[in-house]
Amino acid sequence: MRFSIIIPVYNAEERIEKSLKIIASQTFKDYELICICDSCKDNSAEICKKYGAKVLEVEFHNDGLSRSAGLDIAKGDWILFLDDDDWWLHEIVLESIDRKINFAGEENLDILCFSFYWNGIGYKEPMSNNGNLFPNVWSKCWKRSFIGDTRFPEIHSISDSKFVEAVFAKKPKICIWDNLIYFYNYMRPGSITEIDSRN
């Protein structure tokens, strides 16, 4: 298995199909889709299954723990994370990433960092204004063997940045790739980001 795509899902029946349709349309088919339905009270799990996802139904109330559960069962050589209200920009995402990994050489790469849209702005280099990489998990492709047993902490809101910090502490071989791949649906009403900004 080349890729594992991990999506934490929370009551997403009205928004997740856009993400799933883009994944299903990928020209590169050597992947597994893992959806962790956390405390869902709607039809999210059924929708994910319709698109061929391996579905885990859990009661964590925590997206970091959901991602960790996905990592525990992932079989792919490389890991991609996606949020349930975000989407990839085209149908050749996996094909492009696979080509880039092959060009770099498996032995020369642990994390591939790609570009994204955030709040309508295209970050053509995945860097913040201070020159550091954005501490998110969804704008990167992670070598599963390099992640090893590192998992997300049981905290709310910033578990992804803590995971990034822990993995980067292992001094990975990184490639920064100017290729727009991901649309981050920043501050969607009801999203974790939007709710946290009020607290």
N, CA, C and O of each residue as an XYZ file, in Angstrom:
796
protein
N       0.848     -1.195      0.000
C       0.000      0.000      0.000
C       0.883      1.245      0.000
O       1.786      1.384      0.825
N       0.607      2.145     -0.938
C       1.438      3.339     -1.069
C       1.039      4.445     -0.091
O       1.887      4.989      0.616
N      -0.269      4.780     -0.052
C      -0.724      5.893      0.780
C      -1.863      5.462      1.709
O      -2.702      4.635      1.353
N      -1.865      6.043      2.903
C      -3.023      5.985      3.794
C      -3.514      7.409      3.990
O      -2.745      8.297      4.357
N      -4.801      7.619      3.743
C      -5.422      8.942      3.909
C      -6.302      8.869      5.152
O      -7.229      8.062      5.218
N      -6.008      9.707      6.126
C      -6.699      9.656      7.420
C      -7.534     10.919      7.604
O      -7.018     12.035      7.538
N      -8.841     10.723      7.837
C      -9.757     11.852      8.037
C     -10.477     11.699      9.376
O     -11.227     10.738      9.550
N     -10.274     12.619     10.334
C     -11.123     12.638     11.527
C     -12.469     13.271     11.158
O     -12.509     14.332     10.535
N     -13.551     12.629     11.539
C     -14.878     13.050     11.095
C     -15.762     13.331     12.305
O     -15.817     12.546     13.251
N     -16.456     14.476     12.252
C     -17.416     14.793     13.316
C     -18.679     15.388     12.696
O     -18.656     16.515     12.203
N     -19.770     14.642     12.720
C     -21.069     15.106     12.208
C     -20.892     15.880     10.900
O     -21.247     17.055     10.804
N     -20.340     15.200      9.906
C     -19.903     15.872      8.678
C     -20.758     15.541      7.464
O     -20.320     15.762      6.335
N     -21.968     15.016      7.664
C     -22.762     14.540      6.533
C     -23.055     15.639      5.506
O     -23.262     15.336      4.331
N     -23.076     16.894      5.923
C     -23.415     17.979      5.020
C     -22.207     18.567      4.301
O     -22.365     19.431      3.439
N     -20.993     18.108      4.644
C     -19.818     18.746      4.061
C     -18.754     17.777      3.542
O     -17.920     18.171      2.727
N     -18.763     16.536      3.989
C     -17.612     15.670      3.725
C     -17.578     15.101      2.306
O     -16.521     14.673      1.841
N     -18.717     15.092      1.615
C     -18.726     14.436      0.299
C     -17.806     15.123     -0.708
O     -17.280     14.463     -1.604
N     -17.605     16.425     -0.580
C     -16.688     17.095     -1.504
C     -15.285     16.516     -1.377
O     -14.619     16.262     -2.381
N     -14.836     16.308     -0.134
C     -13.520     15.703      0.096
C     -13.464     14.285     -0.457
O     -12.496     13.904     -1.116
N     -14.502     13.511     -0.185
C     -14.510     12.103     -0.585
C     -14.579     11.935     -2.097
O     -13.968     11.018     -2.646
N     -15.315     12.812     -2.776
C     -15.411     12.722     -4.239
C     -14.057     12.987     -4.897
O     -13.689     12.319     -5.862
N     -13.323     13.960     -4.372
C     -11.990     14.257     -4.922
C     -11.049     13.075     -4.709
O     -10.267     12.725     -5.593
N     -11.133     12.466     -3.527
C     -10.290     11.288     -3.264
C     -10.662     10.151     -4.224
O      -9.785      9.513     -4.806
N     -11.964      9.903     -4.383
C     -12.410      8.819     -5.266
C     -12.005      9.050     -6.711
O     -11.851      8.094     -7.471
N     -11.829     10.313     -7.102
C     -11.491     10.633     -8.490
C      -9.991     10.556     -8.781
O      -9.575     10.771     -9.920
N      -9.182     10.254     -7.776
C      -7.735     10.241     -7.975
C      -7.320      9.242     -9.048
O      -7.825      8.120     -9.096
N      -6.407      9.658     -9.897
C      -5.914      8.774    -10.953
C      -5.010      7.686    -10.391
O      -4.883      6.613    -10.981
N      -4.385      7.962     -9.254
C      -3.508      6.991     -8.585
C      -4.346      6.240     -7.564
O      -4.910      6.858     -6.661
N      -4.439      4.934     -7.684
C      -5.413      4.159     -6.908
C      -4.812      3.331     -5.782
O      -5.551      2.646     -5.075
N      -3.510      3.368     -5.591
C      -2.892      2.537     -4.555
C      -2.923      3.269     -3.217
O      -1.904      3.771     -2.742
N      -4.109      3.321     -2.622
C      -4.283      4.012     -1.347
C      -5.407      3.355     -0.554
O      -6.231      2.618     -1.096
N      -5.414      3.643      0.735
C      -6.546      3.289      1.578
C      -7.071      4.563      2.223
O      -6.306      5.474      2.539
N      -8.382      4.618      2.415
C      -9.030      5.753      3.044
C      -9.538      5.314      4.415
O     -10.311      4.364      4.533
N      -9.089      6.026      5.448
C      -9.470      5.702      6.827
C     -10.217      6.892      7.414
O      -9.648      7.975      7.551
N     -11.471      6.703      7.757
C     -12.282      7.754      8.369
C     -12.579      7.377      9.819
O     -13.146      6.319     10.094
N     -12.194      8.244     10.729
C     -12.436      8.022     12.155
C     -13.631      8.876     12.553
O     -13.497     10.082     12.759
N     -14.796      8.253     12.661
C     -16.022      8.971     12.997
C     -16.118      9.094     14.513
O     -16.437      8.133     15.212
N     -15.840     10.284     14.998
C     -15.748     10.530     16.434
C     -17.041     11.161     16.948
O     -17.344     12.318     16.659
N     -17.790     10.379     17.709
C     -19.003     10.863     18.368
C     -20.032     11.389     17.374
O     -20.775     12.322     17.677
N     -20.074     10.791     16.194
C     -21.006     11.245     15.157
C     -22.432     10.791     15.470
O     -22.674      9.641     15.836
N     -23.353     11.717     15.316
C     -24.769     11.415     15.536
C     -25.574     11.493     14.233
O     -26.804     11.470     14.256
N     -24.878     11.584     13.113
C     -25.547     11.711     11.825
C     -25.156     10.541     10.923
O     -24.789      9.475     11.416
N     -25.231     10.731      9.625
C     -24.949      9.661      8.669
C     -23.523      9.708      8.112
O     -23.258      9.177      7.034
N     -22.626     10.333      8.835
C     -21.248     10.463      8.346
C     -20.620      9.108      8.045
O     -20.002      8.939      6.994
N     -20.766      8.150      8.936
C     -20.130      6.843      8.756
C     -20.635      6.155      7.488
O     -19.849      5.566      6.746
N     -21.945      6.228      7.241
C     -22.508      5.599      6.055
C     -22.003      6.262      4.780
O     -21.731      5.584      3.789
N     -21.879      7.574      4.806
C     -21.370      8.290      3.635
C     -19.922      7.901      3.364
O     -19.546      7.677      2.214
N     -19.116      7.819      4.405
C     -17.715      7.424      4.234
C     -17.603      6.012      3.666
O     -16.774      5.756      2.793
N     -18.433      5.100      4.156
C     -18.416      3.725      3.660
C     -18.807      3.663      2.192
O     -18.302      2.826      1.445
N     -19.709      4.552      1.778
C     -20.140      4.596      0.377
C     -18.966      4.871     -0.557
O     -18.966      4.454     -1.715
N     -17.965      5.580     -0.037
C     -16.782      5.908     -0.836
C     -15.615      4.955     -0.568
O     -14.470      5.253     -0.908
N     -15.914      3.821      0.036
C     -14.911      2.776      0.199
C     -13.982      2.959      1.383
O     -12.932      2.319      1.449
N     -14.349      3.815      2.312
C     -13.482      4.068      3.460
C     -13.548      2.945      4.482
O     -14.585      2.307      4.661
N     -12.436      2.717      5.140
C     -12.417      1.916      6.350
C     -12.852      2.846      7.473
O     -12.194      3.857      7.721
N     -13.942      2.526      8.156
C     -14.535      3.439      9.135
C     -14.377      2.892     10.547
O     -14.722      1.744     10.825
N     -13.854      3.727     11.427
C     -13.827      3.438     12.856
C     -14.777      4.408     13.542
O     -14.685      5.617     13.327
N     -15.677      3.905     14.353
C     -16.580      4.760     15.122
C     -16.115      4.764     16.571
O     -16.075      3.728     17.234
N     -15.762      5.961     17.048
C     -15.158      6.115     18.373
C     -15.885      7.216     19.137
O     -16.728      7.924     18.585
N     -15.547      7.344     20.406
C     -16.130      8.388     21.266
C     -15.004      9.131     21.979
O     -14.954      9.167     23.208
N     -14.115      9.713     21.208
C     -12.988     10.446     21.784
C     -13.325     11.907     22.086
O     -12.826     12.467     23.062
N     -14.165     12.526     21.257
C     -14.401     13.972     21.310
C     -13.071     14.719     21.167
O     -12.835     15.713     21.854
N     -12.214     14.238     20.279
C     -10.867     14.798     20.149
C     -10.295     14.403     18.795
O     -10.093     13.219     18.526
N     -10.031     15.400     17.933
C      -9.563     15.076     16.589
C      -8.147     14.515     16.588
O      -7.800     13.725     15.710
N      -7.319     14.912     17.565
C      -5.970     14.368     17.649
C      -5.978     12.879     17.949
O      -5.237     12.114     17.331
N      -6.818     12.463     18.900
C      -6.922     11.039     19.215
C      -7.492     10.258     18.034
O      -7.126      9.103     17.815
N      -8.386     10.885     17.274
C      -8.921     10.234     16.074
C      -7.817     10.006     15.050
O      -7.734      8.937     14.444
N      -6.974     11.007     14.859
C      -5.856     10.834     13.924
C      -4.913      9.731     14.401
O      -4.419      8.939     13.598
N      -4.665      9.684     15.706
C      -3.799      8.634     16.255
C      -4.398      7.256     15.998
O      -3.677      6.317     15.662
N      -5.711      7.133     16.154
C      -6.378      5.852     15.888
C      -6.203      5.459     14.426
O      -6.033      4.282     14.110
N      -6.246      6.441     13.541
C      -5.999      6.161     12.134
C      -4.583      5.684     11.883
O      -4.359      4.745     11.119
N      -3.623      6.340     12.535
C      -2.228      5.918     12.396
C      -2.028      4.485     12.886
O      -1.232      3.739     12.316
N      -2.742      4.103     13.930
C      -2.571      2.761     14.509
C      -2.939      1.648     13.531
O      -2.411      0.541     13.628
N      -3.834      1.930     12.598
C      -4.268      0.882     11.672
C      -3.792      1.118     10.237
O      -4.045      0.297      9.355
N      -3.109      2.232     10.004
C      -2.679      2.574      8.644
C      -1.656      1.570      8.121
O      -0.784      1.123      8.866
N      -1.762      1.219      6.854
C      -0.858      0.272      6.204
C       0.029      0.924      5.143
O       0.986      0.310      4.673
N      -0.284      2.155      4.770
C       0.444      2.792      3.681
C       1.863      3.160      4.057
O       2.173      3.401      5.223
N       2.718      3.199      3.050
C       4.096      3.658      3.279
C       4.129      5.134      3.637
O       5.013      5.592      4.361
N       3.148      5.877      3.119
C       3.079      7.317      3.334
C       1.700      7.699      3.851
O       0.692      7.108      3.466
N       1.670      8.708      4.740
C       0.444      9.128      5.402
C       0.061     10.534      4.944
O       0.900     11.432      4.876
N      -1.222     10.705      4.631
C      -1.787     12.022      4.359
C      -2.977     12.247      5.284
O      -3.815     11.361      5.455
N      -3.049     13.429      5.877
C      -4.176     13.791      6.723
C      -5.056     14.795      5.991
O      -4.570     15.670      5.275
N      -6.363     14.647      6.188
C      -7.330     15.556      5.578
C      -8.391     15.840      6.630
O      -8.796     14.931      7.354
N      -8.850     17.092      6.728
C      -9.963     17.414      7.609
C     -11.278     17.225      6.870
O     -11.318     17.297      5.642
N     -12.347     16.984      7.608
C     -13.605     16.598      6.958
C     -14.292     17.743      6.209
O     -15.250     17.504      5.473
N     -13.820     18.980      6.384
C     -14.415     20.106      5.665
C     -13.439     20.741      4.667
O     -13.717     21.806      4.116
N     -12.304     20.087      4.440
C     -11.316     20.563      3.479
C     -11.293     19.632      2.263
O     -11.962     18.599      2.249
N     -10.510     20.013      1.238
C     -10.443     19.151      0.063
C      -9.139     19.380     -0.693
O      -8.491     20.419     -0.565
N      -8.779     18.372     -1.483
C      -7.669     18.515     -2.418
C      -8.148     19.262     -3.656
O      -9.342     19.290     -3.952
N      -7.203     19.867     -4.379
C      -7.555     20.770     -5.467
C      -7.738     20.085     -6.817
O      -8.288     20.690     -7.737
N      -7.293     18.844     -6.955
C      -7.421     18.185     -8.254
C      -7.310     16.672     -8.108
O      -7.046     16.154     -7.022
N      -7.517     15.975     -9.226
C      -7.583     14.514     -9.194
C      -6.226     13.847     -9.381
O      -6.155     12.619     -9.406
N      -5.154     14.610     -9.511
C      -3.827     13.997     -9.666
C      -2.928     14.271     -8.460
O      -1.702     14.243     -8.570
N      -3.551     14.535     -7.307
C      -2.776     14.787     -6.085
C      -1.868     13.605     -5.761
O      -0.659     13.779     -5.610
N      -2.432     12.414     -5.653
C      -1.631     11.251     -5.272
C      -0.602     10.906     -6.342
O       0.528     10.531     -6.025
N      -0.988     11.031     -7.595
C      -0.054     10.766     -8.685
C       1.130     11.730     -8.619
O       2.280     11.326     -8.795
N       0.838     13.007     -8.364
C       1.893     14.018     -8.290
C       2.810     13.776     -7.100
O       4.031     13.884     -7.217
N       2.218     13.449     -5.955
C       3.024     13.195     -4.760
C       3.899     11.965     -4.955
O       5.078     11.973     -4.599
N       3.325     10.915     -5.518
C       4.106      9.703     -5.761
C       5.281      9.997     -6.692
O       6.393      9.518     -6.465
N       5.036     10.775     -7.724
C       6.107     11.128     -8.670
C       7.203     11.938     -7.957
O       8.392     11.723     -8.193
N       6.793     12.866     -7.090
C       7.764     13.691     -6.375
C       8.605     12.853     -5.413
O       9.816     13.046     -5.313
N       7.961     11.924     -4.708
C       8.694     11.047     -3.790
C       9.702     10.196     -4.560
O      10.850     10.048     -4.143
N       9.264      9.646     -5.677
C      10.167      8.824     -6.490
C      11.343      9.635     -7.018
O      12.468      9.140     -7.082
N      11.076     10.891     -7.397
C      12.143     11.750     -7.912
C      13.162     12.061     -6.806
O      14.370     12.054     -7.044
N      12.659     12.333     -5.597
C      13.556     12.643     -4.476
C      14.314     11.411     -4.010
O      15.463     11.503     -3.577
N      13.658     10.248     -4.103
C      14.239      9.005     -3.597
C      13.745      8.724     -2.195
O      13.864      9.566     -1.305
N      13.188      7.537     -1.998
C      12.609      7.166     -0.705
C      13.592      7.364      0.444
O      13.207      7.782      1.537
N      14.860      7.060      0.190
C      15.859      7.132      1.253
C      16.248      8.569      1.583
O      16.902      8.815      2.596
N      15.853      9.518      0.737
C      16.233     10.915      0.925
C      15.103     11.793      1.440
O      15.237     13.016      1.484
N      14.001     11.186      1.825
C      12.820     11.973      2.171
C      12.023     11.305      3.286
O      11.737     10.109      3.236
N      11.671     12.105      4.296
C      10.792     11.639      5.371
C       9.475     12.409      5.400
O       8.439     11.860      5.775
N       9.517     13.686      5.001
C       8.317     14.526      4.994
C       8.333     15.396      3.741
O       9.313     16.088      3.465
N       7.242     15.352      2.994
C       7.065     16.213      1.829
C       6.060     17.299      2.205
O       4.909     16.997      2.520
N       6.489     18.559      2.173
C       5.627     19.691      2.542
C       5.156     20.388      1.265
O       5.974     20.855      0.473
N       3.845     20.457      1.065
C       3.320     21.044     -0.158
C       2.529     22.318      0.121
O       2.273     22.662      1.275
N       2.150     23.006     -0.938
C       1.493     24.306     -0.829
C      -0.023     24.142     -0.716
O      -0.567     23.070     -0.983
N      -0.698     25.232     -0.313
C      -2.120     25.147     -0.007
C      -2.778     26.514     -0.090
O      -2.113     27.549     -0.106
N      -4.113     26.487     -0.142
C      -4.922     27.692      0.003
C      -5.432     27.763      1.440
O      -5.932     26.779      1.985
N      -5.298     28.937      2.036
C      -5.755     29.157      3.414
C      -6.482     30.499      3.435
O      -5.879     31.544      3.195
N      -7.780     30.460      3.724
C      -8.578     31.681      3.816
C      -8.471     32.508      2.531
O      -8.399     33.736      2.569
N      -8.463     31.807      1.400
C      -8.435     32.464      0.103
C      -7.058     32.853     -0.397
O      -6.932     33.375     -1.505
N      -6.025     32.611      0.395
C      -4.662     32.972      0.009
C      -3.900     31.707     -0.373
O      -3.908     30.723      0.367
N      -3.247     31.736     -1.520
C      -2.431     30.610     -1.937
C      -1.023     30.733     -1.391
O      -0.259     31.601     -1.814
N      -0.681     29.867     -0.455
C       0.674     29.846      0.096
C       1.521     28.960     -0.813
O       1.573     27.743     -0.635
N       2.174     29.573     -1.776
C       2.899     28.802     -2.774
C       4.154     28.165     -2.210
O       4.693     27.222     -2.790
N       4.619     28.676     -1.086
C       5.611     27.960     -0.291
C       4.968     27.762      1.073
O       4.418     28.710      1.632
N       5.024     26.544      1.624
C       4.299     26.267      2.877
C       5.008     26.840      4.096
O       5.289     26.129      5.062
N       5.297     28.168      4.032
C       6.048     28.821      5.090
C       5.233     29.983      5.653
O       4.496     30.640      4.917
N       5.362     30.237      6.951
C       4.727     31.396      7.566
C       5.628     32.617      7.395
O       6.735     32.519      6.867
N       5.136     33.763      7.850
C       5.887     35.001      7.654
C       7.240     35.006      8.365
O       8.160     35.713      7.954
N       7.356     34.215      9.429
C       8.636     34.175     10.148
C       9.618     33.174      9.544
O      10.696     32.940     10.091
N       9.233     32.587      8.410
C      10.141     31.680      7.719
C      10.094     30.249      8.181
O      10.847     29.410      7.688
N       9.210     29.952      9.133
C       9.076     28.576      9.623
C       7.968     27.847      8.874
O       7.052     28.473      8.342
N       8.056     26.536      8.837
C       6.984     25.734      8.257
C       5.736     25.836      9.113
O       5.818     25.869     10.341
N       4.574     25.885      8.462
C       3.328     25.886      9.210
C       3.208     24.587     10.007
O       3.462     23.510      9.468
N       2.821     24.673     11.291
C       2.771     23.470     12.138
C       1.454     22.716     12.015
O       0.816     22.411     13.022
N       1.040     22.413     10.782
C      -0.168     21.627     10.584
C       0.213     20.274      9.993
O       1.316     20.095      9.476
N      -0.711     19.333     10.078
C      -0.420     17.991      9.560
C      -0.937     17.772      8.150
O      -0.478     16.861      7.461
N      -1.890     18.593      7.707
C      -2.579     18.341      6.435
C      -1.829     18.872      5.209
O      -2.195     18.531      4.084
N      -0.805     19.685      5.392
C      -0.045     20.179      4.239
C       1.264     19.411      4.062
O       2.240     19.932      3.522
N       1.261     18.183      4.519
C       2.474     17.366      4.472
C       2.127     15.911      4.164
O       1.045     15.429      4.500
N       3.057     15.233      3.527
C       2.959     13.791      3.330
C       4.065     13.171      4.182
O       5.236     13.522      4.042
N       3.688     12.257      5.055
C       4.571     11.750      6.094
C       4.959     10.300      5.825
O       4.098      9.472      5.526
N       6.230      9.993      5.926
C       6.656      8.599      5.825
C       6.251      7.882      7.112
O       6.666      8.266      8.206
N       5.445      6.848      6.968
C       4.912      6.173      8.165
C       6.017      5.575      9.027
O       5.936      5.623     10.254
N       7.036      5.018      8.406
C       8.120      4.417      9.189
C       8.888      5.466      9.987
O       9.453      5.155     11.035
N       8.914      6.714      9.494
C       9.602      7.766     10.240
C       8.741      8.257     11.411
O       9.267      8.566     12.480
N       7.434      8.327     11.212
C       6.542      8.680     12.324
C       6.724      7.688     13.465
O       6.748      8.072     14.635
N       6.852      6.412     13.119
C       7.046      5.383     14.140
C       5.899      5.356     15.122
O       4.736      5.290     14.722
N       6.216      5.407     16.413
C       5.171      5.343     17.437
C       4.770      6.728     17.954
O       4.072      6.816     18.964
N       5.189      7.799     17.298
C       4.761      9.141     17.684
C       3.272      9.297     17.407
O       2.794      8.926     16.335
N       2.543      9.843     18.368
C       1.109     10.030     18.228
C       0.707     11.421     18.712
O       1.514     12.146     19.294
N      -0.542     11.779     18.464
C      -1.067     13.077     18.849
C      -1.374     13.091     20.348
O      -1.891     12.108     20.878
N      -1.061     14.192     21.035
C      -1.364     14.258     22.471
C      -2.856     14.454     22.718
O      -3.588     14.905     21.837
N      -3.289     14.116     23.910
C      -4.705     14.223     24.269
C      -5.002     15.642     24.743
O      -5.301     15.872     25.915
N      -4.915     16.577     23.821
C      -5.248     17.969     24.099
C      -6.125     18.475     22.972
O      -6.184     17.864     21.904
N      -6.809     19.593     23.203
C      -7.730     20.129     22.214
C      -7.064     21.249     21.425
O      -6.244     21.991     21.965
N      -7.411     21.370     20.166
C      -7.075     22.497     19.306
C      -5.674     22.448     18.700
O      -5.548     22.573     17.482
N      -4.607     22.269     19.503
C      -3.257     22.371     18.954
C      -2.527     21.028     18.977
O      -1.297     20.995     18.973
N      -3.265     19.934     19.002
C      -2.600     18.630     19.025
C      -1.791     18.400     17.756
O      -0.771     17.712     17.783
N      -2.253     18.988     16.621
C      -1.502     18.799     15.384
C      -0.136     19.476     15.453
O       0.854     18.903     14.999
N      -0.064     20.688     16.015
C       1.229     21.370     16.108
C       2.169     20.647     17.060
O       3.380     20.641     16.845
N       1.632     20.040     18.105
C       2.468     19.267     19.028
C       2.986     17.998     18.360
O       4.121     17.583     18.595
N       2.149     17.384     17.526
C       2.585     16.214     16.769
C       3.707     16.597     15.802
O       4.724     15.910     15.711
N       3.507     17.703     15.084
C       4.535     18.182     14.154
C       5.837     18.438     14.904
O       6.909     18.051     14.440
N       5.746     19.078     16.045
C       6.934     19.372     16.847
C       7.662     18.088     17.245
O       8.890     18.018     17.190
N       6.893     17.074     17.646
C       7.500     15.814     18.090
C       8.178     15.084     16.938
O       9.273     14.546     17.103
N       7.534     15.063     15.774
C       8.131     14.375     14.625
C       9.347     15.143     14.109
O      10.357     14.537     13.753
N       9.254     16.458     14.067
C      10.375     17.256     13.576
C      11.568     17.202     14.517
O      12.702     17.437     14.097
N      11.324     16.895     15.783
C      12.433     16.757     16.732
C      13.333     15.577     16.380
O      14.475     15.501     16.833
N      12.811     14.660     15.570
C      13.615     13.521     15.131
C      14.536     13.868     13.964
O      15.268     13.013     13.465
N      14.493     15.134     13.534
C      15.346     15.637     12.448
C      15.104     14.895     11.126
O      15.989     14.214     10.609
N      13.895     15.044     10.597
C      13.564     14.371      9.331
C      14.250     15.027      8.129
O      14.692     16.175      8.187
N      14.320     14.270      7.056
C      14.737     14.809      5.762
C      13.476     15.360      5.090
O      12.520     14.626      4.841
N      13.490     16.663      4.803
C      12.290     17.380      4.364
C      12.480     17.935      2.966
O      13.555     18.414      2.606
N      11.407     17.858      2.185
C      11.369     18.520      0.884
C      10.231     19.539      0.902
O       9.091     19.188      1.204
N      10.533     20.795      0.583
C       9.521     21.846      0.491
C       9.169     22.021     -0.984
O      10.027     22.330     -1.811
N       7.894     21.817     -1.294
C       7.437     21.663     -2.675
C       6.423     22.746     -3.018
O       5.365     22.827     -2.393
N       6.729     23.558     -3.982
C       5.842     24.632     -4.425
C       4.792     24.077     -5.381
O       4.855     24.289     -6.592
N       3.822     23.361     -4.808
C       2.745     22.767     -5.600
C       1.452     22.882     -4.798
O       1.319     22.258     -3.745
N       0.503     23.671     -5.285
C      -0.756     23.882     -4.571
C      -1.618     22.625     -4.647
O      -2.006     22.184     -5.729
N      -1.907     22.062     -3.485
C      -2.617     20.786     -3.407
C      -3.859     20.846     -2.528
O      -4.846     20.173     -2.826
N      -3.840     21.625     -1.464
C      -4.835     21.510     -0.398
C      -5.617     22.817     -0.251
O      -5.046     23.904     -0.321
N      -6.947     22.694     -0.043
C      -7.777     23.858      0.293
C      -8.213     23.724      1.748
O      -8.985     22.834      2.106
N      -7.704     24.621      2.565
C      -8.039     24.619      3.993
C      -9.217     25.552      4.211
O      -9.109     26.756      3.976
N     -10.339     25.009      4.657
C     -11.581     25.756      4.824
C     -11.569     26.476      6.168
O     -12.326     26.144      7.081
N     -10.694     27.464      6.260
C     -10.428     28.181      7.514
C     -11.662     28.938      7.999
O     -12.327     29.630      7.228
N     -11.957     28.790      9.302
C     -13.017     29.524      9.981
C     -14.400     29.226      9.425
O     -15.278     30.089      9.445
N     -14.603     27.985      8.919
C     -15.967     27.587      8.588
C     -16.816     27.664      9.840
O     -16.390     27.174     10.886
N     -18.032     28.273      9.777
C     -18.886     28.319     10.964
C     -19.086     26.941     11.574
O     -19.521     26.013     10.891
N     -18.769     26.804     12.865
C     -18.903     25.536     13.560
C     -17.670     24.684     13.553
O     -17.638     23.644     14.210
N     -16.629     25.102     12.814
C     -15.393     24.312     12.787
C     -14.650     24.448     14.105
O     -14.902     25.372     14.878
N     -13.728     23.515     14.358
C     -12.937     23.583     15.572
C     -12.155     24.891     15.635
O     -12.063     25.510     16.695
N     -11.590     25.313     14.502
C     -10.816     26.545     14.461
C     -11.698     27.735     14.835
O     -11.294     28.592     15.621
N     -12.899     27.782     14.271
C     -13.792     28.915     14.504
C     -14.252     28.940     15.960
O     -14.328     30.009     16.566
N     -14.557     27.781     16.521
C     -15.008     27.714     17.906
C     -13.901     28.121     18.866
O     -14.136     28.875     19.809
N     -12.683     27.615     18.623
C     -11.561     27.919     19.500
C     -11.226     29.394     19.497
O     -10.766     29.919     20.511
N     -11.448     30.089     18.369
C     -11.094     31.494     18.275
C     -11.952     32.345     19.192
O     -11.584     33.478     19.502
N     -13.084     31.822     19.630
C     -13.992     32.578     20.498
C     -13.656     32.379     21.974
O     -14.134     33.131     22.824
N     -12.852     31.387     22.281
C     -12.596     31.036     23.686
C     -11.352     31.707     24.219
O     -10.997     31.517     25.382
